[in-house]
Amino acid sequence: MSTGTSLYFYITENCELCEQAEQILVRTPLETPIPVDVVDISESEELVEQYGERIPVLRMEPEGKELDWPFTAEDVIAFLGNH
C-alpha cells in the first residue's frame, strides 16, 4: 500500500454482516498491519444513502476503490495489493 493511502470500513451498529466482516479483517494475515478507520454510516445521511444497502464496505482512498461484502481474507489481500 502506498504512502498517503487510507482505509475506511463502513458499518453500522447491530449489523451481523458487519461483525462477520470485521472478524475477517482482524484475522487477515498481512505483512504490515494497516490502520483502518471504522465509520458508522448512521452518523451521516449522505453515507446512509451511499452505503445503507451495501454495508459492510471497505474503501481505499484516494483511489476510491471499494470492496463490498461478501468478501474473504483472500479478497482483502488482493484488494490491498492491487491498487
DSSP file (Angstrom, degrees, kcal/mol; ACC not computed):
  #  RESIDUE AA STRUCTURE BP1 BP2  ACC     N-H-->O    O-->H-N    N-H-->O    O-->H-N    TCO  KAPPA ALPHA  PHI   PSI    X-CA   Y-CA   Z-CA
    1    1 A M              0   0    0      0, 0.0     3,-0.1     0, 0.0     2,-0.1   0.000 360.0 360.0 360.0 135.3    0.0    0.0    0.0
    2    2 A S    >   -     0   0    0      1,-0.1     3,-1.5     2,-0.1     2,-0.1  -0.355 360.0 -92.2 -79.4 157.8    1.4    3.4   -0.9
    3    3 A T  T 3  S+     0   0    0      1,-0.2    -1,-0.1    -2,-0.1     3,-0.1  -0.408 113.2  34.8 -63.7 141.9    2.0    6.2    1.5
    4    4 A G  T 3  S+     0   0    0      1,-0.3     2,-0.4    -2,-0.1    -1,-0.2   0.408  86.9 127.9  91.5  -3.2   -1.0    8.5    1.7
    5    5 A T    <   -     0   0    0     -3,-1.5     2,-0.4    57,-0.1    -1,-0.3  -0.719  39.0-166.7 -88.6 137.7   -3.5    5.7    1.3
    6    6 A S  E     -A   61   0A   0     55,-3.0    55,-3.0    -2,-0.4     2,-0.4  -0.940   9.2-147.2-123.3 146.7   -6.2    5.5    3.8
    7    7 A L  E     -Ab  60  36A   0     28,-0.5    30,-2.6    -2,-0.4     2,-0.4  -0.936  11.5-170.2-113.8 137.1   -8.7    2.6    4.5
    8    8 A Y  E     -Ab  59  37A   0     51,-2.7    51,-3.3    -2,-0.4     2,-0.6  -0.987   9.8-157.0-126.3 136.0  -12.2    3.2    5.7
    9    9 A F  E     -Ab  58  38A   0     28,-2.8    30,-2.6    -2,-0.4     2,-0.5  -0.926  13.8-153.7-115.8 105.7  -14.5    0.4    6.9
   10   10 A Y  E     +Ab  57  39A   0     47,-3.0    47,-1.6    -2,-0.6     2,-0.2  -0.694  34.2 135.8 -87.9 123.0  -18.2    1.5    6.6
   11   11 A I  E     - b   0  40A   0     28,-2.6    30,-3.0    -2,-0.5    31,-0.3  -0.762  36.4-141.1-143.4-175.0  -20.5   -0.3    9.1
   12   12 A T    >   -     0   0    0     -2,-0.2     3,-0.6    28,-0.2     6,-0.1  -0.961  36.4 -81.6-150.2 166.6  -23.4    0.4   11.4
   13   13 A E  T 3  S+     0   0    0     -2,-0.3     3,-0.1     1,-0.2     5,-0.0  -0.279 108.2  19.1 -68.2 154.2  -24.4   -0.8   14.9
   14   14 A N  T 3  S+     0   0    0      1,-0.2     2,-0.6     2,-0.1    -1,-0.2   0.857  84.9 142.7  56.2  40.6  -26.3   -4.1   15.3
   15   15 A C    <>  -     0   0    0     -3,-0.6     4,-2.0     1,-0.2    -1,-0.2  -0.918  35.4-168.1-116.0 104.6  -25.2   -5.3   11.9
   16   16 A E  H  > S+     0   0    0     -2,-0.6     4,-2.1     1,-0.2    -1,-0.2   0.884  90.0  51.9 -61.1 -39.9  -24.4   -9.0   11.9
   17   17 A L  H  > S+     0   0    0      1,-0.2     4,-2.5     2,-0.2    -1,-0.2   0.879 107.4  53.6 -64.3 -36.7  -22.7   -8.9    8.5
   18   18 A C  H  > S+     0   0    0      1,-0.2     4,-2.4     2,-0.2    -1,-0.2   0.901 108.2  49.9 -63.7 -40.3  -20.5   -6.0    9.7
   19   19 A E  H  X S+     0   0    0     -4,-2.0     4,-1.9     2,-0.2    -2,-0.2   0.897 110.9  49.3 -65.3 -40.3  -19.4   -8.1   12.6
   20   20 A Q  H  X S+     0   0    0     -4,-2.1     4,-1.7     2,-0.2    -2,-0.2   0.923 112.3  48.1 -63.7 -43.7  -18.6  -11.0   10.3
   21   21 A A  H  X S+     0   0    0     -4,-2.5     4,-2.4     1,-0.2    -2,-0.2   0.887 108.4  54.5 -64.4 -39.3  -16.6   -8.7    8.0
   22   22 A E  H  X S+     0   0    0     -4,-2.4     4,-2.7     1,-0.2    -1,-0.2   0.898 105.6  53.0 -62.4 -40.1  -14.7   -7.2   11.0
   23   23 A Q  H  X S+     0   0    0     -4,-1.9     4,-2.0     1,-0.2    -1,-0.2   0.892 108.9  49.9 -62.1 -39.0  -13.7  -10.7   12.1
   24   24 A I  H  X S+     0   0    0     -4,-1.7     4,-1.1     2,-0.2    -2,-0.2   0.934 111.6  48.2 -64.2 -45.1  -12.3  -11.3    8.6
   25   25 A L  H  < S+     0   0    0     -4,-2.4     3,-0.5     1,-0.2    -2,-0.2   0.914 112.5  48.6 -61.9 -42.6  -10.4   -8.1    8.6
   26   26 A V  H  < S+     0   0    0     -4,-2.7    -1,-0.2     1,-0.2    -2,-0.2   0.865 116.6  42.6 -65.1 -36.3   -8.9   -8.8   12.1
   27   27 A R  H  < S+     0   0    0     -4,-2.0    -1,-0.2    -5,-0.2    -2,-0.2   0.510  83.2 113.9 -91.6  -5.5   -7.9  -12.3   11.1
   28   28 A T     <  -     0   0    0     -4,-1.1     2,-0.7    -3,-0.5    -4,-0.0  -0.542  69.1-128.8 -71.9 121.9   -6.4  -11.5    7.6
   29   29 A P        +     0   0    0      0, 0.0     2,-0.4     0, 0.0    -1,-0.1  -0.599  34.5 176.8 -77.0 114.0   -2.7  -12.1    7.7
   30   30 A L        -     0   0    0     -2,-0.7    47,-0.0     1,-0.1     0, 0.0  -0.918  35.8-136.1-116.7 143.7   -0.9   -9.0    6.4
   31   31 A E  S    S+     0   0    0     -2,-0.4    -1,-0.1     1,-0.2     0, 0.0   0.909 100.8  26.8 -61.2 -41.5    2.9   -8.5    6.2
   32   32 A T  S    S-     0   0    0     -3,-0.1    -1,-0.2     2,-0.0     0, 0.0  -0.986  92.9-119.2-124.4 122.7    2.4   -5.0    7.5
   33   33 A P        -     0   0    0      0, 0.0    -2,-0.0     0, 0.0     0, 0.0  -0.334  28.1-151.5 -59.2 139.9   -0.6   -4.1    9.7
   34   34 A I        -     0   0    0    -28,-0.0     2,-0.1     2,-0.0   -28,-0.0  -0.964  12.7-125.0-118.4 123.7   -2.7   -1.4    8.1
   35   35 A P        -     0   0    0      0, 0.0   -28,-0.5     0, 0.0     2,-0.4  -0.428  25.7-161.9 -67.0 139.6   -4.7    1.1   10.1
   36   36 A V  E     -b    7   0A   0     -2,-0.1     2,-0.6   -30,-0.1   -28,-0.2  -0.989  12.3-141.3-126.1 127.9   -8.4    1.1    9.3
   37   37 A D  E     -b    8   0A   0    -30,-2.6   -28,-2.8    -2,-0.4     2,-0.5  -0.799  18.1-144.6 -87.7 120.3  -10.8    3.9   10.2
   38   38 A V  E     -b    9   0A   0     -2,-0.6     2,-0.5   -30,-0.2   -28,-0.2  -0.748  16.7-166.7 -87.1 128.2  -14.2    2.5   11.2
   39   39 A V  E     -b   10   0A   0    -30,-2.6   -28,-2.6    -2,-0.5     2,-0.8  -0.967  15.2-147.4-122.4 120.1  -17.0    4.7   10.1
   40   40 A D  E >   -b   11   0A   0     -2,-0.5     3,-1.7   -30,-0.2   -28,-0.2  -0.772   9.9-155.7 -84.3 113.7  -20.6    4.3   11.4
   41   41 A I  G >  S+     0   0    0    -30,-3.0     3,-2.0    -2,-0.8     7,-0.5   0.716  83.3  77.4 -65.6 -20.1  -22.8    5.4    8.5
   42   42 A S  G 3  S+     0   0    0    -31,-0.3    -1,-0.3     1,-0.3   -30,-0.1   0.653  83.1  67.6 -66.2 -12.3  -25.7    6.2   10.7
   43   43 A E  G <  S+     0   0    0     -3,-1.7     2,-0.4     1,-0.2    -1,-0.3   0.482 103.1  46.3 -84.8  -2.0  -23.9    9.4   11.7
   44   44 A S    <>  -     0   0    0     -3,-2.0     4,-2.3     1,-0.1     5,-0.2  -0.960  62.7-153.8-145.2 122.8  -24.3   10.9    8.2
   45   45 A E  H  > S+     0   0    0     -2,-0.4     4,-2.3     1,-0.2     5,-0.2   0.879 102.0  55.2 -59.6 -37.3  -27.4   11.0    5.9
   46   46 A E  H  > S+     0   0    0      1,-0.2     4,-2.2     2,-0.2    -1,-0.2   0.913 108.7  46.4 -62.7 -43.4  -25.1   11.1    2.9
   47   47 A L  H  > S+     0   0    0      2,-0.2     4,-3.3     1,-0.2     5,-0.4   0.878 109.9  54.0 -68.2 -36.7  -23.3    7.9    4.0
   48   48 A V  H  X S+     0   0    0     -4,-2.3     4,-2.2    -7,-0.5     5,-0.2   0.924 111.0  46.6 -61.5 -43.3  -26.6    6.1    4.7
   49   49 A E  H  < S+     0   0    0     -4,-2.3     4,-0.2     1,-0.2    -2,-0.2   0.907 119.0  41.0 -63.4 -41.3  -27.8    7.0    1.2
   50   50 A Q  H  < S+     0   0    0     -4,-2.2    -2,-0.2    -5,-0.2    -1,-0.2   0.882 134.4  15.0 -76.2 -39.2  -24.5    5.8   -0.3
   51   51 A Y  H >X S+     0   0    0     -4,-3.3     4,-2.1    -5,-0.1     3,-1.7   0.466  89.2 106.2-118.5  -3.6  -23.8    2.7    1.7
   52   52 A G  T 3< S+     0   0    0     -4,-2.2    -3,-0.1    -5,-0.4    -1,-0.1   0.812  93.6  33.7 -52.0 -37.9  -27.1    1.8    3.5
   53   53 A E  T 34 S+     0   0    0     -4,-0.2    -1,-0.3    -5,-0.2    -2,-0.1   0.478 122.9  47.9 -94.3  -3.7  -27.9   -1.2    1.2
   54   54 A R  T <4 S+     0   0    0     -3,-1.7    15,-0.7    14,-0.0    -2,-0.2   0.616  81.9 159.9-115.0 -16.4  -24.2   -2.2    0.8
   55   55 A I     <  +     0   0    0     -4,-2.1   -44,-0.1    13,-0.1     2,-0.1  -0.178  47.9  57.6 -61.4 151.4  -22.5   -2.3    4.2
   56   56 A P  S    S+     0   0    0      0, 0.0    13,-1.3     0, 0.0     2,-0.4   0.499  74.6 162.2 -78.4 147.0  -20.1   -3.5    5.2
   57   57 A V  E     -AC  10  68A   0    -47,-1.6   -47,-3.0    11,-0.2     2,-0.5  -0.999  30.5-150.4-135.0 135.3  -17.8   -1.9    2.7
   58   58 A L  E     -AC   9  67A   0      9,-2.4     9,-3.0    -2,-0.4     2,-0.4  -0.929  22.0-168.0-102.8 125.1  -14.0   -1.4    2.8
   59   59 A R  E     -AC   8  66A   0    -51,-3.3   -51,-2.7    -2,-0.5     2,-0.5  -0.943  11.2-153.7-121.3 136.6  -12.9    1.7    0.9
   60   60 A M  E  >> -AC   7  65A   0      5,-3.0     4,-2.2    -2,-0.4     5,-0.8  -0.929  26.2-126.9-109.2 125.7   -9.4    2.8   -0.1
   61   61 A E  E  45S+A    6   0A   0    -55,-3.0   -55,-3.0    -2,-0.5    -2,-0.0  -0.909  80.1  16.5-117.1 148.1   -8.6    6.5   -0.6
   62   62 A P  T  45S+     0   0    0      0, 0.0    -1,-0.2     0, 0.0   -57,-0.1  -0.992 125.8  56.7 -86.2   3.0   -7.5    8.4   -2.5
   63   63 A E  T  45S-     0   0    0      1,-0.1    -2,-0.2     2,-0.1     3,-0.1   0.816  91.6-140.5 -63.8 -30.7   -8.1    5.6   -5.1
   64   64 A G  T  <5 +     0   0    0     -4,-2.2    -3,-0.2     1,-0.3     2,-0.2   0.611  45.7 153.5  78.9  11.3  -11.8    5.4   -4.3
   65   65 A K  E   < -C   60   0A   0     -5,-0.8    -5,-3.0    18,-0.1     2,-0.4  -0.501  25.3-161.7 -74.0 143.5  -11.7    1.6   -4.7
   66   66 A E  E     -C   59   0A   0     -7,-0.2     2,-0.6    -2,-0.2    -7,-0.2  -0.976  16.7-156.9-130.5 143.6  -14.3   -0.3   -2.7
   67   67 A L  E     -C   58   0A   0     -9,-3.0    -9,-2.4    -2,-0.4     2,-0.2  -0.959  21.7-157.3-116.9 110.6  -14.6   -3.9   -1.6
   68   68 A D  E     -C   57   0A   0     -2,-0.6   -11,-0.2   -11,-0.2   -13,-0.1  -0.541  29.5 -68.1 -88.2 152.3  -18.3   -4.8   -0.9
   69   69 A W  S    S+     0   0    0    -13,-1.3     2,-0.1   -15,-0.7    -1,-0.1  -0.534 103.0  61.0 -70.4 143.6  -19.5   -7.7    1.3
   70   70 A P  S    S+     0   0    0      0, 0.0     2,-0.3     0, 0.0    -2,-0.1   0.453  74.6 145.7 -85.6 146.2  -19.3  -10.6    1.0
   71   71 A F        -     0   0    0     -2,-0.1     2,-0.2    -4,-0.1   -47,-0.1  -0.978  33.4-144.0-142.5 158.4  -15.5  -10.9    1.0
   72   72 A T     >  -     0   0    0     -2,-0.3     4,-2.1     1,-0.1     5,-0.1  -0.590  38.0 -98.9-110.5 173.2  -12.9  -13.4    2.2
   73   73 A A  H  > S+     0   0    0      1,-0.2     4,-2.4     2,-0.2     5,-0.2   0.892 126.7  53.8 -59.1 -39.0   -9.4  -12.9    3.7
   74   74 A E  H  > S+     0   0    0      1,-0.2     4,-2.4     2,-0.2    -1,-0.2   0.886 106.3  52.0 -63.4 -39.0   -8.1  -13.6    0.2
   75   75 A D  H  > S+     0   0    0      2,-0.2     4,-2.6     1,-0.2    -1,-0.2   0.902 109.4  49.9 -62.2 -41.6  -10.3  -10.9   -1.3
   76   76 A V  H  X S+     0   0    0     -4,-2.1     4,-2.5     2,-0.2     5,-0.2   0.923 110.7  49.0 -64.4 -44.8   -9.0   -8.4    1.3
   77   77 A I  H  X S+     0   0    0     -4,-2.4     4,-1.8     1,-0.2    -2,-0.2   0.923 113.9  46.0 -61.5 -44.3   -5.3   -9.3    0.5
   78   78 A A  H  X S+     0   0    0     -4,-2.4     4,-1.7     2,-0.2    -2,-0.2   0.907 111.9  52.3 -64.3 -41.5   -6.0   -9.0   -3.3
   79   79 A F  H  < S+     0   0    0     -4,-2.6    -2,-0.2     1,-0.2    -1,-0.2   0.911 113.6  43.0 -60.7 -44.5   -7.8   -5.7   -2.7
   80   80 A L  H  < S+     0   0    0     -4,-2.5     3,-0.4     1,-0.2    -1,-0.2   0.783 117.3  46.7 -74.4 -27.2   -5.0   -4.2   -0.7
   81   81 A G  H  < S+     0   0    0     -4,-1.8     2,-0.2    -5,-0.2    -1,-0.2   0.683 107.4  55.3 -89.2 -18.3   -2.3   -5.5   -3.1
   82   82 A N     <        0   0    0     -4,-1.7    -1,-0.2     1,-0.2    -2,-0.1  -0.406 360.0 360.0-116.0  55.6   -3.8   -4.5   -6.4
   83   83 A H              0   0    0     -3,-0.4    -1,-0.2    -2,-0.2    -2,-0.1   0.397 360.0 360.0-114.8 360.0   -4.4   -0.8   -6.1
